[in-house]
Amino acid sequence: MKTNIICLVSAMLFVFAGCSDDFLDRTPSDQVSSATFFTQQKDLEYAVNAAYASIGFNNWGTDYGYSTDLLRIEAITDNALDHHSWNEGYRLADGTASSYDWYVESRWMERYRGIQRVNRILEGADGVTDINEDYKARLLAEAKFLRAFFYFDLVYLFGDVPFLTNSIAPEDTTPTEGADGEKEAAEAAKRTDKAIIMDAIVKDLTESATNLPSSYSSEDLGRVTKGAALSLKARILLYQEKWGEAAIAAKEVMDLGVYTIYPSYGKMFTYEGISNSEVIFDLQELKEKQWNFTMQNYGPNSAGGWSSGCPMQSLVDSYECTDGKTISESALFDPNNPYANRDPRMTYSILYPGNDWRGGVYNTIPGATYPGKEIVAGDDLTDGTGGQWNKTATGYNWLKYISEEDIDNGDYWNGSIHYILIRYAEVLLTYAEAKIENNDIDQSVFDAINEVRQRADVNMPAVAAGKSQDELRTILRRERRVELAFEGLRLMDIRRWKIAEDVMPGVPKGLTYTDPNSGTQVTLSWGTRVFDKNKHYVWPIPQAEIDITHIEQNPGW
């Protein structure tokens, strides 16, 4: 008799994993039965808090460090590359992944773990009677938001997936011997058209928004708000190309009057920027807990980092010059000094040769000099300092989310900068894109884009009226790329715009420099990427799932 439990559900059985006394950290440490658990208000609170813990995931098997794997998604796009072949996602980027990929399986399992937690909450909530009904409605609205978040992630990664709105018990997914048992298991994991799933979760988000507050007091920061529900709804509608509805949802967020563009892009992704005016929804990392090792994973070699995701030249080239023109159009662009006179967001997001860093300058170019400034040792590709395998493969490192404070305190494995999942700039760009694609172009489109471009420490020239739909589409897509770099949204963008087949294949390239010894030009590169448009717009269904349920694999996998 088969005793395996499909990975979809095995991830879901331990619904109420342990936490601590803080808002995301209150779950009882003992296993509890859903049949007896929901009797008191505190039970429902514990369960909802446990569902929040499934937002991020870390396939190192630890409770924290969730942002580490969420950030890893950037290296599966044309924004960055991971040159460590042992890292999850490496093969997804170069086209050699399979249904046995650990990262694929982890994402699938953890998302369904969260869905199972929410489904049990929604089923068991009626048993709780010692609770204010408005408060109860709010908790259930939070839970529905989380389920929508998990399902949207699954849909954009895997396409059609099993749509479970009821919890599943082990006996429903452990097939007995014979045809009947196999049929039962297959029914538990039947795939649903992604359009049906997205319509359903949009409906959930619409209903949830009516029961959620616009903001919380300090002890509840990080919980889902009305703005978060409407923002996620706008994101999903944009993905569905329901332009008019997406614009309306985004405008509802704008009209709340709760969020504003934070004046400092440079500080937004630091400790100083936590819970700033632009944040709509984020991961509330706890300083006293271990295993948020963003610095360790993505920091440069000179600071002890592993350079696990390195920005690519194509991303660097996307940043405009300070006159608002691209590097191919601007008279300000100097190929001999390519990082001067550029959009300040590049300086705040990427460590490039000559960027101020740790009391000196970051440098990867052999033989380079910076008069009056000291080069920070360890990143020069040929200086022999530190582990060569931990040096960037492109000549660039990420600066966004890399904290000098963590470095100074030795918190390589214990950072706690909150990872922003939804922020107001994205909402403004969603609004603008939806209006552009709907050919409903008015001044509000320019206002939304320019509000993002002209925050105090960026202050890029305004996009002037009079642009055509095609011109605005190009501007908007570039704006999303540079504004939201290293925030996990580029993969979704290149898929929904159907440009992955154009931007992903070939040799991923980094910077070009002149070798001081030979005088020849060297372009940093790493491997070759393959992208099959008939296959790679979705990930493979994990093989462990297929082996038990015989669920149909995605085409080509």
N, C-alpha and C positions, 0 to 999 in steps of 0.2 A: 504494500500500500504506500502511495506517495504521501509523504508528510511535509513536503516543502510548502511554504507559504509564499505566494508571489510577492516580489519586491514592492509592488504598489501598496500592498496592505501590511506586509511585515513592518514597513516603516511607520504604520499608523497605530499599531497595537498598544504601544506605550504612550498613551495619550497625555498623561499628566506628568511629564518629566520634572525633576526637582529644580527649584530655584531658591531665592533667598527672601529677604524682607522687603526689598524694593519693588517698585511697581511691576517691572518685568521679571520679578524674581521671588514669587511668593508661593509657588506650587508645593503641595505636600510631597515629601520625599518618598512616601510609600506608594506602591501601585494601588489604584482604587478601581472599583467596578463602576461603569457608567450606570448600572442598574440601581446603585445605592448612593451614588455620589451627590446627585443634585437634590438636596433637601433644604439647604440654607443659602442665604445670600452669599456668604463667604465662599461656598462651593462654586457658585457661578463665577465669582470674581477670580478665584484660583484658575478655573478652567480657561477663562478668556485670557488671563495673563500668560498661561501656557501656550495658547495659540499665537500670541505675539512672539514668543521665543522661536517660532518657525519662520519668521520673516527672512532671516539670513540663514546661512548654513555653512558648515565647515567640515569637509570630508576628511579632516585629520582626526575626526572622532572626538573633538573637544566641544565644550559648551560655548566657547566664545571665539572671537576672531571671525565672526560672520562676514564682515565687510571684506575680508581677505579674498574669499571666493567670489563674491559679487563683483569685486574690482577686476578679477581675473578675466571676466568676459570681454574686457577691452582688447586683450591680446588675440581675440578671435575675430578681429575686424581689421580694416585698413588703417586704423589709428596707431596700432602698436603690435609688437611681436614678443613672444616669449621664446628665448633661445635655449631654454633648459628642456631637453626632450623628455625628462622624467616628470615634468609638471603636467597636471591635468589641463586639458584644453590645447596642448601643443599640436596634437594630431587633428583636432577639430579645425585648427587654423590651416594646416598644410594639406588637408584633404585626405588624410590616411586613417582617420578615426574609424572605429567599428562599433557595433552594438555592445561590445564588451568594455567600452571605455568607462573608466571609474568615475570620471567627472559627469558623464551623461547619466549614469546610474544614480549617482548621489543627488543630482538635481531633481530627477524624477522621484526618487524616494522621499526626499525632504519636503518637496511640495505636497505630495500626497499625505505625508505625515501631518502637515498643517491642515489640510482639508479634512482629514479624519477627525482632528481635534475640534474643528468648527462644527462639523456635522453632529458630533456628539453633544456639543453645547446646544445647538438648535433643537435637538431631539429631547434633551433632558431638562430644558429650562422650565417647562410647565410644572415640574415638581417643586420648584422654588416658590414659596408663597410669602415668606417673611421679607418682602422687598418692595420698595416703592416701584410702581409700574413704569413710571417715566425713566427711572434709573435702569430698570430691567430692559426696557426698550433700547436704551442707549448701549448697554453692554451687548445686546444681540446685534445692534447695528455695527458695532466695532467688529464683531465676529464675522458678519457678512462681508464687510470690507476686506478683511484678511483673506477670506475664501476667494473673493474676486481677485485679489492680488496674486494669490497662488495659482489660480486657474489661468490668468492672463499670461503669467510667466510660462506655464506649461504649453499653452497654445502657441505662443510666438516662437518657442523653441522646437516643439514637436509636431505642431499642426493639430489634427484631430486626435483627441485623447479621451479616455474614459471620463464621463461626467457623472460623478457620484455626489448626490445631494443627501444621501443617507449614509450612516456609518456602516461599516462592514465588520462582522465578527469573524474570527478565525475559521469557524466551520463553513462559512460561505466561500472561503477561498482555498481551502485545503482539499483538493480533488480526491475523491475516493476512487478505487479501482473501477475500470470499466467506462463505457461511453457516457453514462449519466454523470459520473464524477467529472469527466473532462468538460462536459457541457456546462456544468455548474460553474466551473472555474472560468470558462470563456465568457459566460454571461456577466460575471463579476467585473470583467475588464473590457466590455464592449466599447468601441470607440464611437464618439459622437462628433458630428460635423462641427468644426470650430466656430462657424457662424452662429450656430444654435447656442453654443456655450457663451460666446461673447454677448449675444443678445440677453441671455439670462443674467449674466453678471452685471451688465449695464442696468438692468431692471433692479437688481439687488442694491446697487450703488445709489440709484435714484431714491429708492425707499429708505435706505440707510441715512442718506443726507438729511432727511426730515427729522430724524431722531438723534442727530449728533449736534453738539455745541460748536460754535465758531472757534472757541478757545477754551483752555483749561487753566486752573491755578497751577502753581509751580510743582506741587506734588504729583500731578497727573500729566506733566509735559511728556510728549511722546505718544500719547494716545491718539487714536484716529479722530479727526475733526470733520465738520461739514466740508471744509475746504479740501481736505484730503480725499473724501469720497467723490466730490465733484471733479477734482483734478484727475483722479484715476479714471473716472468716467470719460472725461475729455480725451485722455490718452488713448483709451480703448476705441472710442468713436473715430479718432483720427486714424488709427490702425485699420479700422473697417472702411475707411474712406467715406464716412458719413459726414461730409464736410460741414453742412449746415448745423447738424446736431452737435458736432464737436465744438464749433465756434460758440454756440449757445452755452454749452457746459463750461467752457473756459471763461466766457463772459460772466457767468454766475460767480465764479471764483473771484474775478476781478472786481465785481460789484459788492462783494462782501465787505470790502474796506479793511480787511484784516492784514493783508500782506503788502509789503513794499519791497522794491529792489534795494538790497543791502548795499550801502555805498562802497564797501571795500571787497572787491573780488579777491584780492590778495589775502585777506583775513578770513574769508568765508569758510575755508576748509581747514581751519586751525582751531585750537581750543578757544581762542577769543571769539570765533564766529559761531560757537555752539548756540543753538536756539535763537538765531538772529531773525530779523523781520522777514526774511525771504523763505525760511524753512517752512514747508508745509507738512512734511512727514519724513522722519529720519530714524535710524537705528540708535537707540539709547545705550551706548556702550558704558560699562561700569569700570571705573579706574581700578578698583580693588580686585577685579577679576583678571585672570590670565588669558592669554591666547588671542588677543587682537594684535596680530603681528604684521600690520600693514607696512610699518617702517622696515621690518626685517625682510619682507618679501620684495618690496618695490623700491626701497631706498638704494642709493648709489654705493658702490664698493668703498668709497672713501669714508662712508659713515657706517660701514659694516653691513650694508644691505646686500641683497642677492640679485638685484636688477632683473626681477622675474618678468617684468613687462616693460618694454622699452618703446618710447614714442618713435614713430617712423617719420621719414622725411616728408612724405605726402601730407601728414598732419601739420608739420612745421610750415610747409609751404602754403597751407590754407589760411594762415593768419595774414591779414591785410597789413599794409603799411599805415602809418599814422595819418595819411591823407585820405584813408578810406578806399584806396585802390589796391588791387591784388599786386603781387610782386611782379607779375608779367606786364602790368600796366603802369606802375608807379615810377616816377623819376627819383623817388627817395630810396628805392631799393638798390643796394650796392652788393653785387655778388662777392666782393672781396671782404665785405663786412655785413654779412647777410642778416644778422640779428639786430642791427640798429634800425631805429625808426619803425618799429613794428608794433602791432596791437599789443598793449600791455598784458592782455590775458595770456599771451605766450610766455612772458617773463614770469607770471605768477603760476603757470601750470607746468612748465617744462624746464628742466636743467639743461642748458645748452652751453657750449664753450664760451666762456666769458661772462656767464651769468653769476651774479654775486651769490656766494655760498660759504657759510661757516667762517666768516671773517676774511675770506679771500675770494677766489673765483673758481668755479667748476671748469674743468678742462679735460677733454678726451683726445685732443689732437696732438700727435707727437711733434715736439719742437715748437709748439706755440708759445708765445710770450704775451704778457699783458703788462705794459709798463706802469709802474707804480702800484701794482697789485700782486699779491702772493697767490700762487696756484695751490689749491688744496690737493695734497698728494693722494694718489690712490685710484684716480679715474683715467689718467693718461693711459691709452691702450697699450703702450709699450714701455711704461716706466718700471715694470716688474714689481710694483707695490701691491701687496694683497693678492687674493685669489683671482687669477685671470678669468676663471669661469664665472665670477660674480661681477665682472665688468660688463657694461652695456654692449649690446651687439649692434646698436645703431648710432652710437656717439651721443645719445640723449638718455636722460632719466626723467622720471616723473618728479615734479615738485609738489603738485597738488596732493593733499593729504599726507605729505611727508613732514613730520614735525621735528624741528630742531630741539624743541623742548623734550621730546621723547629721547632724542639722541643724547642730550646733555644729562638726562636723568637715568640713562641706561635702560629705558623702557622699550627695548627692541621688540619684546614679546608681550608687552603689556600696555599698549597705547589705548586711548579711549576717546579719540576724536569721533564725534558722531557722524556716521556715514549718511549723507542726504539722499533719500530715495525720491522725493518729489520737492521741487522748489518753484518759486513764483516765476522765475525767468523761463522755465519750461512752459508754464501755463501761457505766458504772453506769446511765446513762439508757436505754441499749439494754436492759439487764437489766430495769429497772423497767417500761419500755413493753411489752416482750414478756410479762411476767407480768400486767400490767394487761389487755392485749388477750386474753390466754388465760384471763382471769377466775380467775387463780391468785394472788389478792392475799393476801399475808401480811406479817409485819413486815419481811421483807427488802426489800420494795418501798419502804416508807417509809425504811428505813435507807439504801438506795441513793440516793434522791432527796435526803435530808437531808445525806448526806455531801457531795454537790455544793454544796448551798445553804449549808453551814456551814463552809466553809473560813475560815481565820482572819481574812482581811481582807474577807470578805463577811458572814458570820455572820447570814444571814437566818433568821427564825423557822422552826422545824421544821414540816413538814407533819404534822398530827396524824392518828392512826389513826381509823378510822370513816368514811372517805370512800367514796362509791359508785364503781363502775367509771367512770361518766360524769364524775364530779367529778375523779377521778384522771387520767383521760385529758386533761381540760382543763388541769390543773396540769402534767402531764408535757409536753404540747406547748408550753405557755408557757415552761417551764423549758428545754427544748431551744432555743427561739428566743433567749432572752436569754443563756444560757450559751455557746452556740456561734455567736453573731452574728459575722459577717465571717470565718467559717472554712470557707465553701464548702459547707455541708450543707443550707442552707435550701431550695435548689432541689429537692433530692431529697425533702425532707420535704413540701413543699406538693404535690408530684406524687404521692407514695405515699399521702398522706392524702386525695387528690382534692379539695383545697381551693383549688388554683390558680385554678380558674374563679370562685371567690368573692372571693379576695384580690387578684388581679392586675388585673382590669378597672377602668376609670375614671381619674380624675385623680389621679396620685400627689402626695401633699401633704406639706409640711414644716410648720414651726412657724407659729403665728399670733401676731402682735404688733399693738400699737396704734400707728398712725402718729403721730409727735409733732406734725406740722403740721396734719393734718386731724382727728385724733382718731378716725378710723375704724379698724376692724380689717382687717388684711391677712393673708391666708393664702398662704404661699409654695406654688407648685405648678409643675409642668412637664409640659406636653403631656397626652396621653391615651393610656392603654394599652388594648389590646384583647386579649382572651383567648378563643379559640374552643376549647371543650372537645373538639371533634371533631378538632382539628388540633394545638393547641399543647402537648399533653402530651409531645410528642417534637419534636426538631429535624428539619429536612429532611435527607435524604441529599444530600451535595454533588453539584452538577450535573456536575462534572467526572467523577465516578464513573459517573453515569448515562449520560453521553454515550458512554463507551467500553464499559461492560459491559451497559447496558440493565437494570441492577438496578432493581427496583420502588421507586418513591418512596413515602414515608410518606403516609398518607391526608391529603388536603386541601392538600398542598404541590405 
